Amino acid sequence: MIESLISGLTCGLATFYGLGDGTHGQRTANGETFDAYRWTAAHPYLPMGTKIRVTNQDNLKQVIVRVNDRGPYSHADLDLSYSAFAHIASTKKGNATVCWRVVG
């Protein structure tokens, strides 16, 4: 499963976390302090430190994030930090259809 995620393009639903949910300032799965204003992501399988390019399929805006946490713990396929999500989509909507590819 990890090999296919690393080698190709994956699409799904992204949400965000970090503001108003108590996670800003808490420890992430890799032990660092979560900062909602840095461009990071939570993914269930990708290795910690993996960089992925995330593209919003509605407006083609992109962001490169670093996986530093596990999740998502909702209906989504990928959780972005508040700031990373806000760069590519409206936080008022709460989710976005995205595709992502490992870039480093």
Secondary structure per residue as TSV (DSSP state, phi and psi in degrees):
chain	resnum	aa	ss	phi	psi
A	1	M	-	360.0	-46.1
A	2	I	H	-62.4	-39.9
A	3	E	H	-59.7	-42.3
A	4	S	H	-68.7	-33.9
A	5	L	H	-68.6	-37.4
A	6	I	H	-73.5	-34.8
A	7	S	H	-87.1	-20.1
A	8	G	S	-132.3	-171.6
A	9	L	-	-90.8	133.8
A	10	T	E	-123.1	138.4
A	11	C	E	-124.0	151.2
A	12	G	E	175.8	-160.8
A	13	L	E	-100.4	131.8
A	14	A	E	-112.8	143.5
A	15	T	E	-125.2	-174.4
A	16	F	E	-134.8	163.1
A	17	Y	E	-147.8	164.3
A	18	G	S	127.4	-23.3
A	19	L	S	-122.7	127.0
A	20	G	S	77.8	5.1
A	21	D	S	-119.1	4.1
A	22	G	S	82.9	4.8
A	23	T	-	-92.0	-24.4
A	24	H	T	-61.0	125.0
A	25	G	T	90.9	-7.3
A	26	Q	S	-86.8	170.0
A	27	R	B	-79.8	138.8
A	28	T	-	-89.1	175.6
A	29	A	T	-62.4	-26.0
A	30	N	T	-92.0	3.2
A	31	G	S	96.5	-7.4
A	32	E	S	-84.8	164.9
A	33	T	B	-80.3	127.4
A	34	F	-	-71.6	130.8
A	35	D	-	-123.7	112.1
A	36	A	T	-63.7	-14.2
A	37	Y	T	-98.8	2.0
A	38	R	S	-99.2	156.4
A	39	W	-	-87.8	92.3
A	40	T	E	-133.8	172.6
A	41	A	E	-147.6	156.9
A	42	A	E	-112.0	129.5
A	43	H	-	-139.7	142.8
A	44	P	S	-71.1	-25.7
A	45	Y	S	-124.9	-33.5
A	46	L	S	-60.4	142.5
A	47	P	-	-61.2	146.0
A	48	M	T	-57.8	138.6
A	49	G	T	91.8	-10.6
A	50	T	-	-63.7	135.0
A	51	K	E	-100.0	133.7
A	52	I	E	-129.9	143.2
A	53	R	E	-94.5	121.5
A	54	V	E	-109.2	128.0
A	55	T	E	-118.9	124.3
A	56	N	E	-72.0	124.4
A	57	Q	T	-76.1	-14.8
A	58	D	T	-83.7	-35.3
A	59	N	T	-126.6	-1.7
A	60	L	-	63.7	15.2
A	61	K	-	-70.3	145.8
A	62	Q	E	-127.5	156.0
A	63	V	E	-148.0	143.7
A	64	I	E	-104.3	124.5
A	65	V	E	-122.2	160.3
A	66	R	E	-112.0	130.3
A	67	V	E	-72.7	120.7
A	68	N	E	-134.7	8.1
A	69	D	E	-149.4	165.0
A	70	R	-	-102.9	156.7
A	71	G	-	140.4	-166.7
A	72	P	-	-76.6	162.1
A	73	Y	-	-109.9	30.8
A	74	S	S	-130.8	-157.3
A	75	H	S	-80.6	-4.4
A	76	A	-	-84.5	169.3
A	77	D	S	-98.6	-19.6
A	78	L	E	-150.2	135.2
A	79	D	E	-110.0	123.7
A	80	L	E	-102.4	152.6
A	81	S	E	-62.9	158.3
A	82	Y	H	-51.7	-49.3
A	83	S	H	-65.5	-41.4
A	84	A	H	-64.0	-43.7
A	85	F	H	-64.1	-44.4
A	86	A	H	-62.1	-24.6
A	87	H	H	-70.1	-28.0
A	88	I	H	-115.3	-12.5
A	89	A	S	-155.5	167.1
A	90	S	-	-78.8	126.4
A	91	T	T	-69.8	-17.3
A	92	K	T	-67.6	-34.1
A	93	K	T	-71.1	-40.3
A	94	G	-	92.8	-17.9
A	95	N	E	-152.2	164.1
A	96	A	E	-152.0	147.2
A	97	T	E	-83.1	121.9
A	98	V	E	-133.1	162.6
A	99	C	E	-126.3	146.8
A	100	W	E	-140.0	153.5
A	101	R	E	-141.0	140.3
A	102	V	E	-68.6	132.3
A	103	V	-	-120.9	-3.8
A	104	G	-	173.4	360.0
